[in-house]
Amino acid sequence: MHQPCPKGSCSIKYAIVARCRHLSLRTEDAYRNWIRRYILFHGKRHPKDLDAAAVRAFLTHLAVNENVSASTQNQAFNALLFLYKHVLQTGAPNLEGVERAKHSRKLPVVFTKAEAIAVISQMRGANRVIAGLLYGSGLRIMEAVRLRVKDIDFSRNEITVRDGKGEKDRVTMLPLAVKQRLKAQIDGIQKLHIEDLKRGYGDVYLPYALDRKYRNAAKEFVWQYVFTADKLSVDPRSGKTRRHHVSEQNVQRAVKTALRETGVRKNGTCHSFRHSFATHLLEDGYDIRTVQELLVLKVYAECPQLLRQVM
């Protein structure tokens, strides 16, 4: 008879390893959910008693019976890989023979220049500034909402993206069209931060244990998020009351609302602005290598030209 894991011990070990490996809270929760589904699929047997065939059976079940997307199946595999490699430390499972989910061949949604401007024009407040950065800088939505004050260099018209996709830093442009609204946004959160400090708060989450290395950094304004949430909330990991960044879901809803109100009949999302950014640069004659590498700041400071009309 297979013995279940002692109550809570596996979960605690997983949490410790996840945080030592610097998984984001979102990824930590997603992986935990997949591991739980994997264990339930195999009748609550302990993962250490399940071999590579069990992993293959679960992933094949997702593709064949649940008809999940390729990206969803890949996330499930990454969760199990993390479990066996880092938590149980038994090595990566053999996936030979797994039925793979089919990759979608859908083309990305791209706005015309007029559509992009119409949608951004319909948005208000911080959501409008974020949309302007997505379209004018080519940022991903999570890169935009996680921007901190220190990441903005107004003198050089640059934005430093920290821990972007693949945990890589990069420098991209600060569009001139967004500059004044972004300055106003930062002025507003500075006043809010001062009020938080007066109330005994003002502490912000710092990655990689920087709060222990730099003891006062968490309360310094330069470390604050550029786009902050309206309300303070309790950090689920530390238990501290903090002001987190705005939810990307709020921005997504604002984009969907703007699409309906402007009558743009496309199933667009925040990521559509990033696709539109690249497409419109190519249409304006910039070579694909320049667009891919995002290196020439002059290009991004001046394009797309239509963005200036609404920001």
JOQUIFEN-V877023 format. One record per helix or strand of 2 or more residues. SS is the DSSP state (A for helix, B for strand). FROM is the first residue (numbers start at 1). TO is the last residue. Records with the same first field share a line. If there is no record, write none. Layout:
SS = FROM-TO ; FROM-TO
//
This chain:
A = 9-20 ; 25-41 ; 47-49 ; 52-64 ; 70-87 ; 113-122 ; 125-137 ; 141-145 ; 149-151 ; 176-198 ; 210-213 ; 217-219 ; 221-223 ; 248-262 ; 270-283 ; 288-293 ; 297-302 ; 305-309
B = 152-153 ; 158-161 ; 170-173 ; 233-234 ; 241-242
//
